[in-house]
Amino acid sequence: MIWVRLIGGIANGRVVKVDPDQVEHIAQERVPVAMAHRPTTLGSISSEVKRSRYTRREVRTPEGSVVFFADADLSDFAAINSVLGP
C-alpha cells in the first residue's frame, strides 16, 4: 500500500492509501439536503451523494517519480501545475 494525495474533486488535498498498481479511486461523501419549504423531521432528512473519480497520474522528475491521483475531469496540465506548481 502507498499513500497518495487526491487532486481536485470533492476530496481535494486529502491523502489516501491505495494499492501500488491501482489506477482509479472513487471518493464519495454524503451532503444533507435541506428542505426549506417544509418542516424537517428525522424521518424526512435526506442526503445527496457526491462522487469524484480519480485517475492515477505520475510525473517523473530528476529526484524521482511523483505519484498522485487527480480528478478524471482535470487536464494533465492542470494536475501537474497543482502538484509541482507553475
N, C-alpha and C positions, 0 to 999 in steps of 0.2 A: 504494500500500500504506500502511496505517496500523497503528500499534501499539495494542493494546488489552489490558486486564487481564481475566483469567478469574476469575469469582467462583463459589465453591462447587465441588462435584465433586472429581475426582481431581487436577485441575490448579489448585486454588485459589491465587490470588495470582500465578500465572505471567503473563508478558507475552508475547503472540504477535503476529505480523504477519498481517493479513488484508486482503482487498480492501475498498475503501470501501463497496461495495454488498453485501457478503457478509452473510447473515442467520443463518447457522448455522456452528458449528465443532465438530468431533468431536476429542476428546483421548483418547488411549489409552496404557496402559502395561502392560508385562508384569511379573507378580509371580511369582517362583518358588514352586512348591508343594512343601512339604517332606513327605516320606513317612516318618513316624516308625515305622511298623510293618515296614518292610523296608529293607535297606541301599540306599544311593543310589550309583549308578554314573553315569558320563557318559551312558550310553545310556538311563537311566531318569529323568533330570531332565526335569521338565515345568514349564510355566508357565501361569498363568491370565491372560487378557487382560481388563483392566478398562477400560470406556469411559464417558465422560460426554459428553452432548450439550449444547452451549451455544447459547443464542439471543441475538441482538443486542438490546440494551436501550439506550435513550437518555433522558437526563434533561436538560431544559432549565433552566438557571439564569440569573440576571441576567448572569453573567460569560461565558456561552456554553454550548454543549451538552457533556455528558459522555457519551461512548460507551463501552460495556463489553459483555462477553459474560457472561451468567450461566447457571448450570446450568438446564436446561429445567424441572426439578422445583422450582426455587426460586421462591417467590412474588415478585411485583413489589415488595411492601413490604419483604420481607427483603433483596432485592437492592439496593434503594435505600438502606436503612439500612447495608448493608455498604459501599457506596461513599461516601455522604455523611455517615454517622454519625447517631446518634439525635437 
